[in-house]
């Protein structure tokens, strides 16, 4: 136990020894971490795009945060490996060449004085590289904790909104008042904590402000998980070099974000992500063009631009917007308790937790649901109106959606326009609008 006593001389000596050899551990950890992050980056991005496409807000936020954390860690660790490589190379050069001898360069006095002032010595350059490498390695993992802290605050706000303000396990008035108070507290606390972070502890310096801020700081220390990394933070803040590096990294991240968002536009009128129309065919509407893992179907999908069969397969991915439209057209389908949202895959009770209990009742309601959908949606190919029945199925990437088959054996060969038609309620009337337009070509085998 004495060896683990942080006050004992032997423990301090052990730390000093490890400190001198830490660069080896840094490189080993950085190498494994970079390999793992490169492996995980693309699957995380695909899952984020998938969640955005399917409008799963909770999954999207989770994978978005993981994607940001992965990007920050990758950049920092790659920069760390580069600087460590430069540091090791500098050590090797020092062994061969020693320190810089400015006189042997035979520069003019002006340049010699300037270089001596800026460089001072090669040993100082090596020492600065060592400092940058060590601090950057520690900051890399500290920033991940900051990302997690931001995530936990956002999740707290979502939970308060879901279970207190909109939940039904408390009386509506009590839940709204309690939820609103907690929401205001979280928002104010988040703002003050962010100001304190940017100013590196300004709210802790004034005696009267500190008394007001301390309860918020205490709550947010648990909410942001800062108790796990607080010593690391204050060790940076009491070090001028660490503070400067933290402030330097933030604008660097902003510059990188700006650079990665830049793209070259080679037309005044055309873009790659236009919606399909009579003049443009977006690949998200054609199944055979969804070849990458990150390709997800649009609001309507057909097999290909060229159809050689006597029928046309049409798939419409399911979304919450579709369900809302169905509720507007058929109020009886809207449940007393909305089951959508975050839930557990552990089924304690197979019932639907309200008056719908039997499988027969569920099937009956599903038939009405599908009937309402079929009443809302129809098709038009050129001037020919079609109205086929949809069924529920899973399509590309196991996505749930509505599927039907349109008979096109009587169509002439050549280009045609498929229009997805949808009924929409406007005040006291119902109008039919064109939701999507997809061009395709029909040629017989």
C-alpha positions in Angstrom: 0.0 0.0 0.0 2.9 2.3 0.7 4.0 2.1 -3.0 0.6 3.6 -3.9 0.8 6.5 -1.4 1.0 9.6 -3.6 2.9 11.4 -0.8 5.7 8.9 -0.5 9.1 9.6 -2.1 9.1 6.1 -3.8 5.8 6.9 -5.5 7.0 10.3 -6.7 10.2 8.6 -8.0 8.1 6.1 -9.9 6.0 8.8 -11.5 9.2 10.7 -12.5 10.5 7.5 -14.2 7.2 6.9 -16.0 7.1 10.5 -17.1 10.4 10.2 -18.8 9.3 7.0 -20.6 5.7 8.2 -21.4 6.5 8.9 -25.1 6.7 5.2 -25.8 3.3 4.6 -24.2 1.9 7.6 -26.1 3.0 6.2 -29.5 1.6 2.7 -28.7 -1.7 4.0 -27.6 -1.9 6.5 -30.5 -1.2 3.7 -33.0 -3.8 1.4 -31.7 -6.3 4.2 -31.3 -5.8 5.6 -34.8 -6.3 2.1 -36.3 -9.4 1.6 -34.3 -10.8 5.0 -35.1 -10.2 4.6 -38.9 -12.0 1.3 -38.7 -14.9 2.7 -36.8 -15.3 6.1 -38.6 -17.1 4.9 -41.7 -19.6 2.6 -39.9 -20.4 5.4 -37.5 -21.0 7.8 -40.4 -23.2 5.3 -42.2 -25.3 4.8 -39.0 -25.6 8.5 -38.6 -26.8 9.0 -42.2 -29.2 6.0 -41.7 -30.7 7.5 -38.6 -31.1 10.9 -40.3 -32.7 9.3 -43.3 -35.1 7.3 -41.2 -35.7 10.4 -38.9 -34.7 8.6 -35.7 -33.7 11.7 -33.8 -32.3 9.8 -30.7 -30.1 7.5 -32.8 -29.0 10.4 -35.0 -27.9 12.5 -32.0 -26.0 9.6 -30.5 -24.1 8.7 -33.7 -23.6 12.4 -34.5 -21.8 12.9 -31.1 -19.8 9.7 -31.6 -18.8 10.9 -35.1 -17.6 14.3 -33.7 -15.7 12.5 -30.9 -14.1 10.2 -33.4 -13.1 13.0 -35.8 -11.5 15.1 -32.9 -9.6 12.2 -31.6 -8.4 11.2 -35.0 -7.1 14.7 -35.8 -5.4 15.1 -32.5 -3.8 11.7 -32.5 -2.5 12.0 -36.1 -1.1 15.4 -35.2 0.5 13.9 -32.1 2.1 11.1 -34.1 3.5 13.6 -36.6 4.9 15.8 -33.8 6.3 12.7 -32.0 8.0 11.6 -35.2 9.5 15.1 -35.6 10.7 14.9 -31.9 12.3 11.5 -32.4 13.9 12.7 -35.6 15.2 15.8 -33.8 16.8 13.6 -31.1 18.5 11.5 -33.7 19.8 14.7 -35.5 21.0 16.0 -32.2 23.0 12.8 -31.6 24.7 13.3 -35.0 25.0 17.1 -35.2 24.8 18.4 -31.7 23.5 22.0 -31.1 23.1 24.6 -33.8 26.4 26.5 -34.4 25.1 29.8 -36.0 28.7 31.1 -36.6 29.5 28.2 -39.0 26.5 29.3 -41.2 28.4 32.5 -42.0 25.2 34.6 -42.2 25.2 38.3 -41.9 25.0 39.8 -38.4 21.3 40.8 -38.8 20.2 37.3 -39.7 22.5 35.6 -37.1 21.0 37.8 -34.3 17.5 37.2 -35.5 17.9 33.4 -35.7 19.6 33.3 -32.3 16.7 35.2 -30.8 14.0 33.1 -32.5 15.6 29.7 -32.2 17.8 30.2 -29.1 19.1 26.5 -29.3 18.2 23.2 -30.7 17.7 21.7 -27.2 15.0 24.3 -26.6 13.3 23.3 -29.9 13.3 19.6 -28.7 12.0 20.6 -25.3 9.1 22.6 -26.9 8.2 19.6 -29.2 8.2 17.4 -26.1 5.8 19.8 -24.3 3.5 20.0 -27.3 3.4 16.3 -27.8 2.6 15.5 -24.1 0.0 18.2 -23.7 -1.7 17.4 -27.1 -2.0 13.7 -26.1 -3.7 14.6 -22.9 -5.9 17.2 -24.5 -7.1 14.6 -27.1 -8.9 12.6 -24.4 -9.9 15.6 -22.4 -11.8 16.9 -25.4 -13.7 13.6 -25.8 -14.9 14.1 -22.2 -16.1 17.6 -23.2 -18.0 16.2 -26.1 -19.6 13.6 -23.7 -20.4 16.4 -21.3 -22.3 18.3 -24.0 -24.1 15.1 -25.0 -25.2 14.4 -21.4 -26.6 17.9 -21.1 -28.6 17.6 -24.3 -29.8 14.1 -23.3 -30.9 15.6 -19.9 -33.0 18.2 -21.7 -34.6 15.6 -23.9 -35.4 13.4 -20.9 -37.0 16.3 -19.1 -39.1 17.2 -22.2 -40.1 13.5 -22.8 -40.8 12.3 -19.3 -41.9 15.4 -17.4 -43.3 18.0 -19.8 -44.9 15.6 -22.4 -45.0 12.4 -20.2 -48.0 11.0 -18.5 -46.6 9.5 -15.3 -47.3 12.8 -13.5 -50.4 15.0 -13.6 -50.2 17.2 -16.6 -50.0 20.5 -14.7 -47.5 19.2 -12.2 -45.3 17.7 -15.0 -45.4 20.9 -17.0 -44.5 23.1 -14.1 -41.7 20.8 -12.8 -40.4 20.1 -16.3 -40.3 23.8 -17.2 -38.4 24.7 -14.0 -35.9 22.0 -14.6 -35.5 23.0 -18.3 -34.9 26.6 -17.4 -32.3 25.5 -14.8 -30.5 23.3 -17.3 -30.4 26.0 -20.0 -29.2 28.7 -17.6 -26.7 26.3 -16.1 -25.4 25.2 -19.5 -24.9 28.8 -20.5 -23.1 29.8 -17.3 -20.9 26.6 -17.4 -20.0 27.4 -21.0 -19.1 31.0 -20.1 -17.0 29.8 -17.2 -15.2 27.3 -19.6 -14.5 29.9 -22.2 -13.2 32.4 -19.7 -11.3 29.6 -17.9 -12.9 30.1 -14.5 -14.0 33.8 -14.5 -17.2 33.0 -12.5 -15.2 31.3 -9.8 -13.1 34.4 -9.0 -15.6 37.0 -7.7 -16.7 36.1 -4.2 -20.4 37.1 -4.7 -20.7 35.6 -8.2 -19.0 32.4 -7.0 -21.7 31.9 -4.2 -24.4 32.1 -6.8 -22.5 29.9 -9.3 -21.4 27.2 -6.9 -24.7 25.3 -6.7 -25.0 25.3 -10.5 -21.3 24.2 -10.7 -22.0 21.3 -8.2 -25.0 20.0 -10.1 -23.3 20.3 -13.5 -20.2 18.5 -12.2 -22.3 15.4 -12.1 -24.4 16.2 -15.1 -21.3 16.7 -17.3 -19.3 13.9 -15.6 -16.6 16.4 -14.8 -15.7 14.5 -11.6 -14.0 12.0 -13.8 -11.6 14.4 -15.4 -11.6 17.5 -13.2 -8.0 17.1 -12.0 -6.9 17.0 -15.6 -8.7 20.2 -16.4 -7.3 22.2 -13.5 -3.8 20.9 -14.2 -4.2 22.4 -17.7 -5.6 25.7 -16.4 -2.7 26.3 -14.0 -0.2 25.8 -16.8 0.2 28.7 -19.2 1.4 26.4 -22.0 -1.6 24.1 -21.7 -4.0 27.0 -21.7 -2.5 28.5 -24.8 -2.7 25.1 -26.6 -6.4 24.6 -25.7 -7.2 28.1 -27.0 -5.2 27.4 -30.2 -7.0 24.1 -30.9 -10.5 25.7 -31.0 -9.9 28.0 -34.0 -8.0 25.2 -35.7 -11.1 23.0 -35.4 -13.3 25.8 -36.8 -10.9 26.3 -39.7 -10.9 22.5 -40.5 -14.7 22.4 -40.3 -14.9 25.3 -42.7 -12.3 23.8 -45.1 -14.1 20.3 -45.1 -17.4 22.0 -45.9 -16.0 23.7 -49.0 -16.9 22.3 -52.4 -16.4 23.5 -56.0 -19.5 24.5 -57.9 -19.1 24.1 -61.6 -22.6 25.3 -62.7 -24.8 28.2 -62.0 -28.0 26.1 -62.2 -27.3 22.4 -61.6 -26.3 20.5 -58.5 -25.9 16.8 -57.7 -28.6 16.7 -54.9 -31.6 18.1 -56.8 -34.9 16.3 -56.4 -36.0 14.1 -59.2 -38.1 15.8 -61.8 -38.8 15.7 -65.5 -35.3 17.1 -66.1 -33.3 15.4 -63.3 -33.0 11.9 -61.9 -31.6 11.6 -58.4 -29.9 8.3 -57.6 -31.8 8.0 -54.3 -34.9 7.1 -56.3 -33.4 4.2 -58.1 -32.6 0.9 -56.3 -29.9 -0.3 -58.6 -27.9 3.0 -58.0 -27.9 2.6 -54.2 -24.6 0.7 -54.2 -22.7 2.2 -51.2 -23.4 1.4 -47.6 -24.1 5.1 -47.0 -26.7 5.2 -49.9 -30.3 5.3 -48.6 -33.5 5.5 -50.5 -35.4 8.7 -51.0 -39.1 9.3 -50.4 -40.0 6.9 -53.3 -37.9 4.2 -55.0 -38.2 2.2 -58.2 -35.9 -0.6 -59.4 -34.0 1.3 -62.1 -34.1 4.1 -64.7 -34.8 1.6 -67.4 -37.7 -0.8 -66.8 -37.9 -3.8 -69.1 -40.6 -5.7 -67.4 -44.4 -5.5 -67.7 -44.7 -4.1 -64.1 -43.1 -1.4 -62.1 -42.1 -2.1 -58.4 -42.6 1.0 -56.2 -41.3 1.3 -52.6 -42.1 4.2 -50.2 -39.9 4.2 -47.0 -41.9 4.6 -43.8 -41.5 7.8 -41.8 -43.2 9.6 -38.9 -44.5 12.2 -41.3 -46.5 9.6 -43.1 -48.1 8.4 -39.8 -49.0 12.0 -38.9 -50.7 12.4 -42.3 -52.7 9.2 -41.7 -53.8 10.5 -38.2 -55.0 13.7 -39.9 -57.2 11.7 -42.3 -58.4 9.2 -39.7 -58.6 10.4 -36.1 -59.7 7.0 -34.9 -56.2 5.6 -35.5 -54.5 8.1 -33.2 -53.8 6.3 -29.9 -54.4 7.8 -26.5 -50.8 7.1 -25.6 -48.2 7.7 -28.4 -45.9 4.7 -28.4 -43.3 6.3 -30.7 -39.9 7.5 -29.4 -37.2 5.9 -27.3 -38.1 2.5 -26.0 -36.4 -0.7 -24.7 -36.1 -3.9 -26.7 -36.8 -5.9 -23.5 -40.5 -6.9 -23.7 -42.0 -7.2 -20.2 -45.5 -7.1 -21.5 -46.6 -7.9 -25.0 -49.8 -5.7 -24.8 -50.0 -2.3 -26.3 -50.5 -0.9 -22.8 -54.0 0.5 -23.5 -57.4 -0.8 -24.6 -55.8 -2.7 -27.6 -54.8 -6.1 -26.1 -55.6 -8.9 -28.5 -53.8 -9.9 -31.8 -57.1 -9.7 -33.6 -57.6 -6.1 -32.5 -54.1 -5.2 -33.6 -54.6 -6.7 -37.0 -57.9 -5.0 -37.4 -56.3 -1.6 -36.7 -53.4 -2.3 -39.0 -55.9 -3.0 -41.8 -57.6 0.3 -41.3 -54.1 2.0 -41.1 -53.1 0.5 -44.5 -56.5 1.3 -46.0 -56.1 4.9 -45.0 -52.6 5.0 -46.5 -54.0 3.6 -49.8 -56.7 6.2 -49.8 -54.2 9.0 -49.4 -51.6 7.9 -52.0 -52.1 7.1 -55.7 -50.0 7.3 -59.0 -50.0 8.9 -62.3 -47.8 7.9 -65.2 -47.9 10.7 -67.8 -51.6 11.2 -68.1 -52.6 7.7 -67.0 -54.0 7.5 -63.4 -53.2 4.4 -61.4 -54.4 3.4 -57.9 -52.8 0.2 -56.6 -52.9 -1.2 -53.1 -49.7 -1.1 -50.9 -48.5 -3.6 -48.4 -45.9 -3.2 -45.6 -42.5 -4.8 -46.2 -38.8 -4.3 -45.6 -36.6 -3.1 -48.5 -33.1 -1.9 -49.1 -30.9 -2.0 -45.9 -33.8 -3.6 -44.1 -35.8 -0.4 -44.2 -39.5 -0.6 -43.4 -41.8 0.8 -46.0 -44.9 0.5 -48.3 -44.6 -1.5 -51.5 -46.8 -2.0 -54.6 -46.5 -3.1 -58.2 -47.9 -1.0 -61.1 -49.0 -2.7 -64.4 -47.1 -0.9 -67.3 -47.5 -3.5 -70.1 -49.6 -1.1 -72.1 -47.1 1.8 -72.0 -45.3 2.8 -75.1 -41.5 2.5 -75.2 -39.5 5.6 -74.3 -39.4 8.1 -71.5 -42.2 8.4 -68.9 -42.8 10.3 -65.7 -44.1 8.6 -62.6 -45.9 11.0 -60.3 -46.7 10.1 -56.7 -50.0 11.7 -55.8 -51.1 12.5 -52.3 -54.4 13.8 -50.8 -54.0 16.8 -48.5 -56.5 18.5 -46.2 -56.8 22.2 -46.6 -59.3 23.8 -44.2 -62.6 22.1 -45.1 -61.6 20.6 -48.4 -59.3 17.8 -49.6 -57.0 18.5 -52.6 -54.7 16.1 -54.5 -51.1 17.3 -55.0 -48.1 15.8 -56.7 -45.6 14.7 -54.0 -42.8 13.3 -56.2 -41.9 13.0 -59.8 -39.5 10.3 -61.1 -38.4 9.9 -64.7 -37.9 6.4 -66.2 -37.6 4.7 -69.5 -39.7 1.7 -70.6 -38.3 -0.8 -73.1 -39.5 -4.3 -73.8 -37.2 -7.3 -73.5 
